[in-house]
Amino acid sequence: MTEIFVFAFDLTESSQIRRLKSFRTLGYRVRSASFRRENMNTAFVPDWPNIDLGLMQNERYGRRMIGILRGIYRVMQRRDALSTADVIIARNFDLLIIAWITRWMTGQSHVPLVYECLDIHGLFTRPDAVGAAMRWCERRLLARVQLLLVSSPGFMRHYFEAIQGYQGQYAILENKLWFDEDPIPRPPMRRSRSSDTPLTIGWVGSIRCAPSLNLLMETADHFGDRVAIEIHGNVHRHALPDFDEQIDRRDNVSYFGPYEYPDGLAEVYGRCDLVWAQDLWQRGANSDWLLPNRIYEASWFGCPSIAVAGTETGNKVARNSLGFVVEEPSAKALISLLDGLDRGAVRAMSDSILSMEDTEFRLVPDAIRVALQPALSASS
């Protein structure tokens, strides 16, 4: 049985858990070494062998260097865990450093190494000496991996090919829905809402984008009781220190807290007429290049997304008719869009999305197997 060893940035993060479970669904044996953060699912305990690399704090770069050294030490204490690996996957740059060093130190340099880049961190796009040093380090390790996995073609087009000059093997695995067993049924149609109810805009997932929060709050202030803003997910309060104050000041804005994945998705998206899908906190770089999982989740349940034109998210929403786009990331542009929408247009868009093939929004096992094939072939 093929064994995949995964170096993970946060074992308790839901997308991380889904990815490791997807490997097991494919019949691979899974082991991992992972940091823990305190953003969500803090009580989660994996049912596969895992090396605990310790607590990694958000945005504390000096301590992250200490964490990398600690991670190397803890893996080397359990060096036998790597001895049976057929493929090693590192899910972000910190883990790539640990994976490459421990693979070499344990005599496993022949094992194919996969770099799965989930986001282009702001450190790598800085124009100063720090950014140049980070890109140089990444290029050195990119030359030593057998496969690069990304979730958006924008990462390849705008960064890895254009900036890093990467010409090696790569595969794109979009952030689509993953179901361990039977998929949650898609609704045959969206439930009707009366014309006198507020138009409900959802903000769902990892809530960490201050520009999005400000934009949505300005929109709520403009429309009053004609629009409701519903926020569902895990709030990164280190990034949004005034989040609770912003919500408490407005009667038409509500925070519902975290939700169960995937069982809670139907209720979350069923409550929303539209979803704010755009990430804005790293404009001009990562935010413009990524494809967030919320566009796939929302589309599964027939909820149209709103994104910004010219970004990878906006281009996909417009090209695939998954919702509506605004010309700029501003409250003024969002207000203008909402002023021009009626429930009939929203309902027509919803019906169109629900008529699309579910594989547009759901990750199927074969897609993962095909994406990993260059590394799997190299291991045989």
Salt bridges, closest charged atoms under 4 A:
GLU3 OE1 - ARG29 NE 2.78
GLU3 OE2 - ARG31 NE 3.35
ASP47 OD1 - ARG24 NH2 2.83
ASP52 OD1 - ARG36 NE 3.21
ASP94 OD2 - ARG64 NH2 2.83
GLU116 OE2 - ARG19 NH1 2.39
GLU116 OE1 - ARG91 NE 2.83
ASP128 OD2 - ARG126 NH2 2.54
GLU174 OE1 - LYS316 NZ 3.47
ASP180 OD2 - LYS21 NZ 3.88
ASP221 OD1 - ARG250 NE 2.83
GLU230 OE1 - HIS232 NE2 3.14
GLU230 OE1 - ARG271 NE 2.86
ASP244 OD1 - ARG237 NH2 2.97
GLU245 OE2 - ARG249 NH1 3.72
GLU267 OE2 - ARG271 NH1 3.76
ASP273 OD1 - ARG193 NE 2.69
ASP273 OD1 - ARG343 NH1 3.55
ASP288 OD1 - ARG283 NH1 2.52
GLU312 OE1 - ARG157 NH2 2.46
ASP351 OD1 - ARG347 NE 3.41
ASP358 OD2 - ARG362 NH2 3.84
ASP366 OD1 - ARG369 NE 3.80
